[in-house]
Amino acid sequence: MAVVGVLALQGSYNEHMAALRRIGVRGVEVRKPEQLQGLDSLIIPGGESTTMAKLANYHNLFPALREFVGTGKPVWGTCAGLIFLANKAVGQKSGGQELIGGLDCTVHRNFFGSQLQSFETELSVPTLAEKEGGSDTCRGVFIRAPAILDVGSDVEVLADCPVPADRPSITIASGEGVEEEVYSKDRVIVAVRQGNILATAFHPELTSDSRWHRLFLDMDKESQTKAFSALSLSSSSRDAQDGSKYKPLDLPIFE
C-alpha cells in the first residue's frame, strides 16, 4: 500500500490526512527531514506560506524537500504548497521567502486578495473527469489564494477560472522600482501538472470530492510503473552485455 507523506508544519494538513483516510490510504505527518524517507509521495498543504517557510527553515527541511522532488516521486501542492513548488513567486512580503521549486511557473502569492475575498466557484476540469470519472467540474475553494500567471512549455494546465471583478490590481516592482501592472487577462490558471508535480491554487481537501486525491495516487502508480520499466530495461541491457562477455568462442570445426 502506498504511503503518502503530508507536510505538517502548519495549515490544512489534518484535512488532507482525513481525505486520505476516506479513500483508504495511509498518510504520514512530516515535520523533519528524516520522515521523508520511505514515502511514496508527498502533499504540501495550504496554509500561511511565510510561516510555513520559516518553520521549514527551522527544521532544515528545504534541502530534503528539494531532493524529494528531484527523485521523481509525486508531489502535490495546494494553495501555499503551490507557492512552495513554483520556480518563481511574486507579490511576496518584503524579503521574499525560500521556495522548493521544480514547477516551471510564476505564481502570484495573493492573487485573489485578502482573507475577506476568499470564495468558492465551479471549475471545469475535463482531465479530472476523464481519469477519475464523475462530473467534468469540481468545487474550487479559494482562501486568500495564489494563482499562476504563466507556465513553461512542459506544464499541463488542468484548470483556470475567471478573474473576480473585486480582485485588487496586481503590481510588481520593475528594475527601477516603479510599480507596473503584470496581469490583465480575464482568466487565470489555478491547477497544473508537470511530470511528477501536481499543483492547485484551491483546496480540494476542504470538499467531499476525493477525485483530486485519487488522481494524485494514480500519479504514484505511474511513477512506480516507470521505475519498474526502467529497472527492467536496465537489467535486460546488463544481461545482454554479460551475455556478450561470455559468448562461446566461434571455433573452427574439423572433420
N, C-alpha and C positions, 0 to 999 in steps of 0.2 A: 504494500500500500504506500502511495506517495506521502511524503512528509513535507508539509508546507510551512515555512517559517513566516512569521508576521512580526515586523519590526515594532517593538512595544515600548517605545520611548515616551510617546505622548500621542494624543489624538484618538482616532476611531479603530484602534487595533482590536478592542473587545468585540466590536460589531463584525469585523472580518472573521474573528475566531468563531463567533456564533454562526455566521453564514457557512463556514467550512463544516461545522458540526452538522448543520441541517442537511448537507449533501453527503455525509458520512466520511469526511476526510479529516485526518489528524492535523491539527495546527499546533505549532510550537512558538511560544513567545521568544523573541530575540532581543537581547539588550547588550550582549557582549560579543566581541569578535569570534570567540571560540564556539559560540552557539550557532554559528553559520555552518559548522562542519556537519556533514551528513544530511543536509537538507536537499530536497529535490527541486525546490523553487522557493521564491521569496515574494511577499507582499509588503510594500511600503505604503502605509495608510495615510489618510488625510489627517490634518491637524494644523498646528501653527508652525510653519516651515522654519522660521528663525529659531524658535525654541527647540525644535527637533534637531536642527543643525548644531546648536550649542551642546545639546546632550550627546549627539553622535560624536562630536569632537572630544567631549569629556571622557567618553568611553573608548576613544581611539578607534571608532568604527569605520571611518571613511576608507582607509586602505583596504580593509577586509570586504567592505561593500563593493568597492570598485573591482576587486579581484573576483567576487562572486558574479558580478555582471559579466565580467570577461570570460568566465567559464562557459558561457552559452546556456546556462540553466535559466528557465523562465523567471522573469522579474516583472511585477505589476505595481505601478504606482498610481494611487488615486489622490487627486487634489494636491496636497503638499508633496505626496510621493511623486507625482508628475514633475513638479518643480525640481525635486532632487535628481531625477533621472535626465533632465534636459541638459544638453551641452551648453546652452546659453539661457540665462534668465535676465529679464529686465523688469523695471518697476519695483526693484527691491528697496529695502531700507538702506540708509546711509551705511556705507562699508560693505554692503552686499552680504552674501553668505556662501559657504562652501557647497559645492554640488558633487554628486556622484558621477553624473554624465553617462554617456553611452547612447542616448537617444538624440538623433540628429534633428534638432528642432530649436526654435526660440520660443520661450514661454514668457508670458507676462504674469507676474506674481499675483496681482489683484485686478485682473482684467474686468471683472464684473462688479467691482466696487466693494463697499463695506459689508459688515455682517447684516446690516439693515436691508441691503439689496440682494440678499440671498433669495433664491426662487426655485421652483420646480417646473419642469416642462417635459413634453413628449419629444423624444429624439428618434429619428429614422436611422435604424441600424440594420440594413439588409444582411450584412455578413453575419451578425449575431443570429438572426432567424435561420439563415442558410445552414449554419453549423450546429446550432443548438435547438432549432425548432421554435415554435410559438410565433407570436406577432413579430412583424418587422419593425416595431417600435419598442422603446423601453422608457421608463420613467427616469429622468435625469434630475438628481437633487444637487443643486449648486449652492454651496455655503462659502461665502467670501472666496469665490473660486478663481483659479487661474484660467488661462486659455492659451492655445498655441497659435502664435502669429504666423509662423511659416515652418515648413518642413523640408528635409532633404529628399532627394530623388528615390531613396530606398525606403522611405517611410510610407506605409499604407494608411490613408485616412479612413477611419471607421465611422465617424460621426461628426457633424457640425451642427450649429444651431444659430438662429437669428441673434443679432446683437440687440440686446434690450434698449429701448428708447431712453431709459433713465441711466444708462451706463455713463459714468464720468468720462471726459476726454482722456485719452491715453497719450502721455507725452514721455519723452526720454531726452536726456541731455545730449546734445551733439558734442563734437570735439571742442567747440568753442564755449561750451557751457550754455548754449542757447536752447530753450525748450522748443521742440518741434513735434508735430503730430506724426505718429508712426502707424496708425491703423484707422482706416476709414471704410472698410468693407461692410456689407450688410450681414454677412455670416462669418462665424469664426469656428475653428477646429477645436473639438473637445474630446476626441478619442482617436488614438492611433496605435499602430503596431509596427515595430521594426525588428525583424528577426526574433530574438528571444525576449524582447521588451514589449509589454503592453502598458498603455497609459491612458487614464481617463481623468478629465478635469472635474468630474462629478463623483457621487458616492453611491455605487451600486450596493454597497454593504448596508445602506440605510433603507433599502427596499426589500420586498419579499421575492424579487426576481433573482433567481440563482444562476441565470444563464451566463452572466459575466464570469462568475467563479468557475463554472463548468468549462467555459471557453478557455480560461487560464489553465485549468487542469489538462485540457486537451493539448495545450502547448507543451506541457511537461511530457505527455506521451509522445508527441512529435520529436522532442529533443532526445528522448531515450531511444526511439527508433533510429534516429540519425546516428546517435553514438554507437548503437549496436551494428548498424550498417557499415560505419567507418571502421569499427573493430574487426568485423568480418572481412572487409576488403583488405585491411592491413594484414590480417592473418593469412589470407589467401596469397597475398603478394609475398609474404615471408616464406610460405610453403613452396611457392613456385621458385623462389631464389634458392631455398635449401635443396629443392629437387634438382636444380641445375648444378649445384655443387657436387652432388653425389650421383650424377648421371653415369651409368656404366660406360666404360671405355668402348669405343666402336672398333674392336679388334678384327683383323682380317680372319677369314675362315679358310683353313687349309683342308683340302680333301685328300 
